[in-house]
Amino acid sequence: MTAPRPTATTDERALRELQREHGQALLAFLLGLTHGDRQRAEDLAQETLVRAWLHPEAFDSPYESMRPWLFTVARRLAIDARRARLSRPTEIGDGMLALTASPADTTESRDAALDVRAAVRGLSPEHRAVLVRLYFHGLTVNEAAADLGIPAGTVKSRSHYALRQLGHRLPGYRPPRRAAVARHTAATPQ
């Protein structure tokens, strides 16, 4: 088995000179391609200079400046990096994970249930009785009306005003716009 032969690389002095002469312009160019993402631009600039180091033949080009070659390599690397990012799911950082509740943690849902119970207890007995039958027992408007011994229109009216009061008592809650009452009414014969 033969050992891999060493590949030729660019002279360190030439690479330092390339960095000194074109580094700032290359970084500015890449900042534009990465929409101001400095970390990504610096990574791409570094990868571009690695390519220059691995391809000493690029220094033998007939052009006066290496800048066109550098910018072409940098642009292709930026395109490849963007395609690679778009081809896989978006990564979520640790900060986002820290803010997201664990599925096993039921604290938030328990807190919300306590808030809802307290708000429902704060309603008048008539409003509370209607909501309990409609939303907790799953009765239709007509079934709730028969159970409470009041007209169906009164059940609808009390439900409406009870939901409005809950909306004021619960932060971030807005009562559904006629959806719940419409659902209960649709299930009952007219």
Secondary structure as the mmCIF struct_conf table of DSSP 4:
data_model
#
loop_
_struct_conf.conf_type_id
_struct_conf.id
_struct_conf.beg_label_comp_id
_struct_conf.beg_label_asym_id
_struct_conf.beg_label_seq_id
_struct_conf.end_label_comp_id
_struct_conf.end_label_asym_id
_struct_conf.end_label_seq_id
HELX_LH_PP_P HELX_LH_PP_P1 THR A 2 ALA A 8
HELX_RH_AL_P HELX_RH_AL_P1 GLU A 12 LEU A 33
TURN_TY1_P TURN_TY1_P1 THR A 34 GLY A 36
HELX_RH_AL_P HELX_RH_AL_P2 ARG A 38 LEU A 54
HELX_RH_3T_P HELX_RH_3T_P1 PRO A 56 ASP A 60
BEND BEND1 PRO A 62 GLU A 64
BEND BEND2 MET A 66 MET A 66
HELX_RH_AL_P HELX_RH_AL_P3 ARG A 67 LEU A 86
TURN_TY1_P TURN_TY1_P2 SER A 87 SER A 87
BEND BEND3 ARG A 88 ARG A 88
HELX_LH_PP_P HELX_LH_PP_P2 PRO A 89 GLU A 91
HELX_RH_AL_P HELX_RH_AL_P4 ASP A 94 LEU A 99
BEND BEND4 THR A 100 THR A 100
HELX_LH_PP_P HELX_LH_PP_P3 ALA A 101 SER A 102
TURN_TY1_P TURN_TY1_P3 PRO A 103 ALA A 104
HELX_RH_AL_P HELX_RH_AL_P5 THR A 107 ARG A 121
TURN_TY1_P TURN_TY1_P4 GLY A 122 GLY A 122
BEND BEND5 LEU A 123 LEU A 123
HELX_RH_AL_P HELX_RH_AL_P6 PRO A 125 LEU A 131
HELX_RH_PI_P HELX_RH_PI_P1 VAL A 132 PHE A 136
BEND BEND6 HIS A 137 HIS A 137
HELX_RH_AL_P HELX_RH_AL_P7 VAL A 141 LEU A 148
TURN_TY1_P TURN_TY1_P5 GLY A 149 GLY A 149
BEND BEND7 ILE A 150 ILE A 150
HELX_RH_AL_P HELX_RH_AL_P8 ALA A 152 ARG A 169
BEND BEND8 LEU A 170 LEU A 170
TURN_TY1_P TURN_TY1_P6 PRO A 171 GLY A 172
BEND BEND9 ARG A 177 ARG A 178
HELX_RH_AL_P HELX_RH_AL_P9 ALA A 179 ALA A 186
TURN_TY1_P TURN_TY1_P7 ALA A 187 ALA A 187
BEND BEND10 THR A 188 THR A 188
#
